[in-house]
Amino acid sequence: MTSLPKKWITFIGISILLVLVGCQGESDDENAKKENNDAAKITEIVGIEPGSGTMNIAQDTVDEYNLDLELTPSSEPAMVTELQNAIENEEPIVVTLWQPHWMFSEYDLKFLEDPKETLGASENIHTMVRQGLKDEQPSAYQLLDNFHWEVEDMNEVMAKFGQDEDVEPREAAEEWIEDNPDKIESWTEGIEPVDNETIELAYVNWDTELSSTNVVALVLEELGYNVELTPLDMGIAFESLSEGEVDGMLIAWLPVGAASYYEQYKDEIDDLGPNLEGAQQGFVVPEYMDIDSIEDLPTK
């Protein structure tokens, strides 16, 4: 058997060594990339009020994807503050958020893809009233039944007060009403004015619901109503409406967001249908993060 020349043995040895070093370098680069990946730095998902439909489906999503993350209850204002702080410092963050929301007008944000669809598809926001309102206060009932607007309308109102602490939701609603007389006319056409009747609307202290509730309250006032606005948690709002303690609300996200409350009280309230269609909720991150799907988040 002919042996290889010594110089060829040396050449082959050096080649093998270079290949091994190269592979090791690639492995080190991949590990470093993994360690520096935005998803790897995430330890929690910043949520909103515990017990809300949004938090329920968020927890279902954490479980379904087997995520190694803590779903942290908070409130909308606190969640927004944490998101703003993270964006200011270009830090990774995941929050439960929804559209319409003024944050989408102010910042570059994106929903993480949800291949398993545990967060649901498109949502609608429904108007609901107490049973008996149609007969007892027909003008208010008709206005609440007629009220319908678009995602862009709500975002316009939210942007006015969400980005400027000196602007109150009522002021933003007044400005929007002045700019949209045709829509107001379509809601009020044929409705008989009243003489200082009182109507009470419940709302959740979210920017979306502050927007719609203040717009409708102002239009009801133009019809002669004395409007009382009562802030309540979503579950309490449904319960109060079912017991006739409040007259109406424009806050029920369906088929997912308020599903648990709706199933509990749907036989004791009147659902007037969507006042806004095409809403969405899910896990949201800033655009600068290099992840696009819930499947990119850390798992157990």
C-alpha positions in Angstrom: 0.0 0.0 0.0 1.4 3.4 -1.1 1.7 5.9 1.7 0.8 9.6 1.2 3.7 12.0 0.9 4.4 13.8 4.2 3.4 17.2 2.7 -0.1 15.9 1.8 -0.6 14.5 5.3 0.3 18.0 6.7 -2.1 19.7 4.3 -5.0 17.4 5.1 -4.4 17.9 8.9 -4.4 21.6 8.5 -7.6 21.5 6.4 -9.5 19.4 9.0 -8.3 21.8 11.7 -9.6 24.8 9.8 -13.0 23.1 9.2 -13.3 22.3 12.9 -12.4 25.9 13.9 -14.9 27.2 11.4 -17.7 25.1 12.7 -16.9 26.1 16.3 -17.0 29.7 15.2 -20.4 29.3 13.6 -21.7 27.6 16.7 -20.4 30.4 18.9 -22.0 32.9 16.6 -25.3 31.1 16.7 -25.2 30.9 20.5 -24.3 34.6 20.8 -27.1 35.5 18.4 -29.5 33.4 20.5 -28.4 35.0 23.7 -28.8 38.5 22.2 -32.2 37.7 20.6 -35.0 39.9 21.8 -37.2 36.9 22.6 -34.6 35.4 24.9 -34.7 38.6 27.0 -38.4 38.5 27.6 -39.5 37.2 31.0 -43.1 38.4 31.2 -46.1 39.6 29.3 -47.5 42.8 30.7 -51.3 42.5 30.9 -54.3 44.5 32.1 -56.9 44.0 34.7 -57.1 40.5 36.2 -60.3 38.7 35.4 -61.0 40.5 32.1 -61.7 38.5 29.0 -58.5 39.7 27.5 -56.5 38.3 30.4 -58.4 35.0 30.3 -57.5 34.4 26.6 -54.0 35.6 27.2 -53.5 33.0 29.9 -55.0 30.4 27.6 -52.5 31.4 25.0 -49.6 31.2 27.4 -50.7 27.6 28.3 -51.4 26.5 24.7 -48.0 27.6 23.5 -46.3 26.4 26.7 -44.6 29.7 27.1 -42.0 30.2 29.8 -43.3 33.6 30.6 -45.3 35.2 33.5 -48.5 36.9 32.5 -48.4 39.9 34.8 -51.8 41.6 35.7 -51.8 45.4 35.6 -54.1 48.1 34.3 -54.3 49.8 30.9 -52.5 53.0 32.1 -49.8 51.1 33.8 -49.3 48.8 30.8 -49.1 51.8 28.5 -46.5 53.4 30.7 -44.4 50.3 30.7 -44.6 50.0 26.9 -43.7 53.7 26.5 -40.7 53.3 28.7 -39.5 50.2 26.9 -39.8 52.0 23.5 -37.9 55.0 24.8 -35.0 52.7 25.7 -35.5 50.3 22.7 -35.9 47.4 25.1 -37.9 44.2 24.4 -41.4 44.0 25.8 -44.6 42.1 25.1 -48.0 43.5 26.2 -51.6 42.6 25.8 -53.0 45.3 23.6 -55.9 45.9 21.2 -56.8 47.9 18.1 -58.3 50.5 18.0 -55.8 52.1 20.5 -54.1 55.5 20.2 -50.7 53.8 20.8 -50.8 52.4 17.3 -51.1 56.0 16.0 -48.2 57.2 18.1 -45.7 54.2 17.8 -44.7 51.5 15.4 -46.2 48.4 16.9 -47.1 45.0 15.6 -49.3 42.1 16.6 -47.5 38.8 17.0 -48.8 36.1 14.7 -51.0 33.6 16.5 -50.9 30.3 14.4 -53.1 28.5 16.9 -55.6 31.3 17.0 -56.0 31.1 20.7 -56.3 34.9 20.9 -59.3 34.9 18.5 -59.8 36.7 15.2 -61.5 40.0 14.6 -63.6 41.4 17.4 -66.6 43.7 17.5 -67.6 46.1 20.3 -71.3 45.8 21.2 -73.8 48.2 22.7 -76.0 46.7 25.4 -78.9 48.1 27.4 -81.1 47.0 30.2 -84.3 45.2 29.5 -87.3 47.6 29.4 -85.3 50.7 28.1 -86.9 50.5 24.7 -90.4 51.1 26.2 -89.4 53.5 29.0 -86.9 55.7 27.2 -87.4 55.1 23.5 -85.3 58.1 22.3 -82.3 57.0 24.2 -82.8 53.4 23.1 -83.0 54.5 19.4 -79.8 56.6 19.7 -77.9 53.8 21.3 -79.2 51.4 18.6 -78.2 53.8 15.8 -74.7 54.5 17.1 -72.1 52.9 14.9 -68.6 54.2 13.8 -65.3 53.0 12.4 -61.9 52.1 13.9 -60.5 55.3 12.4 -63.2 57.4 14.1 -62.3 55.9 17.5 -58.6 56.3 16.9 -59.1 59.9 16.1 -60.8 60.6 19.4 -58.3 58.6 21.4 -55.3 60.3 19.8 -56.6 63.7 21.0 -56.6 62.8 24.7 -54.3 59.8 24.8 -51.3 61.8 23.7 -52.1 65.0 25.6 -52.7 64.9 29.3 -54.2 68.4 29.1 -57.1 67.2 26.9 -60.0 65.4 28.6 -61.9 62.6 26.8 -65.0 64.8 26.7 -63.1 67.6 25.0 -61.8 65.2 22.4 -65.3 63.9 21.8 -66.6 67.4 21.4 -64.0 68.2 18.8 -64.8 65.0 16.9 -68.5 65.7 16.9 -67.9 69.2 15.5 -65.8 67.6 12.7 -68.4 64.9 11.8 -71.9 66.5 11.6 -73.1 64.1 9.0 -72.5 61.0 11.2 -74.3 62.7 14.1 -77.2 63.5 11.9 -77.4 59.9 10.7 -77.6 58.7 14.3 -80.2 61.2 15.5 -82.5 61.5 12.4 -86.1 61.0 13.4 -85.5 60.8 17.2 -87.7 62.9 19.4 -85.9 65.2 21.9 -86.7 64.8 25.6 -87.0 67.2 28.5 -84.1 66.6 31.0 -84.7 62.8 31.4 -81.8 61.0 33.1 -79.9 58.1 31.6 -76.9 56.3 33.1 -74.2 54.7 31.1 -71.6 52.3 32.5 -68.1 52.3 31.0 -64.7 50.7 31.6 -61.8 53.1 32.1 -60.1 52.1 28.8 -59.4 54.7 26.2 -61.5 52.9 23.7 -64.6 52.9 25.9 -63.9 56.5 27.1 -64.0 57.6 23.5 -67.3 55.9 22.5 -69.1 56.7 25.8 -68.2 60.4 25.8 -69.3 60.8 22.1 -72.6 59.1 22.8 -73.1 61.0 26.1 -72.7 64.3 24.3 -75.2 63.4 21.6 -77.7 62.3 24.2 -77.3 65.6 25.9 -78.1 67.3 22.7 -81.3 65.3 22.7 -82.2 66.7 26.1 -80.9 64.0 28.4 -79.1 64.4 31.7 -76.3 61.7 31.2 -74.6 60.1 34.2 -71.4 58.2 33.4 -70.4 55.5 35.9 -66.9 53.8 35.7 -67.1 50.1 36.5 -65.1 46.9 36.0 -66.4 44.9 33.0 -67.9 42.2 35.1 -69.6 44.7 37.5 -70.9 46.6 34.4 -72.6 43.5 33.1 -74.1 42.6 36.5 -75.4 46.2 37.0 -77.0 46.2 33.6 -78.7 42.9 34.2 -80.1 44.2 37.4 -81.3 47.5 35.8 -78.9 49.6 38.0 -77.5 51.3 34.8 -79.3 51.9 31.5 -76.7 51.0 28.9 -73.0 50.5 27.9 -71.0 50.5 24.8 -68.1 48.3 26.0 -68.6 44.6 25.3 -65.9 43.1 23.1 -67.2 40.0 21.4 -67.0 37.2 20.6 -63.9 36.8 22.8 -63.0 39.8 25.1 -66.2 39.9 27.2 -67.4 36.3 26.4 -67.5 35.0 29.9 -69.6 37.9 31.2 -71.9 37.8 28.1 -72.6 34.1 28.6 -73.5 34.7 32.2 -75.8 37.7 31.7 -77.0 37.5 28.1 -80.5 36.4 29.0 -81.0 39.4 31.3 -79.9 42.2 29.0 -80.6 43.5 25.4 -77.7 43.2 23.0 -78.1 45.9 20.3 -75.2 44.5 18.2 -71.9 46.0 17.2 -71.2 49.7 17.4 -67.7 49.1 16.0 -66.5 46.2 13.8 -63.0 45.0 13.0 -61.3 45.4 16.3 -58.4 43.2 17.3 -56.6 42.1 20.4 -53.5 40.1 21.0 -49.8 40.1 22.0 -48.1 43.2 20.8 -44.4 44.2 20.5 -42.6 47.2 19.1 -41.6 47.0 15.4 -37.9 47.1 16.3 -38.1 43.6 18.0 -36.9 40.8 15.8 -39.8 38.4 16.5 -43.0 38.1 14.5 -44.9 35.2 16.1 -45.9 33.9 19.5 -44.0 30.8 18.5 -40.8 32.9 18.7 -41.3 33.5 22.5 -39.4 31.4 25.1 -41.0 28.0 25.9 -40.7 25.7 28.8 
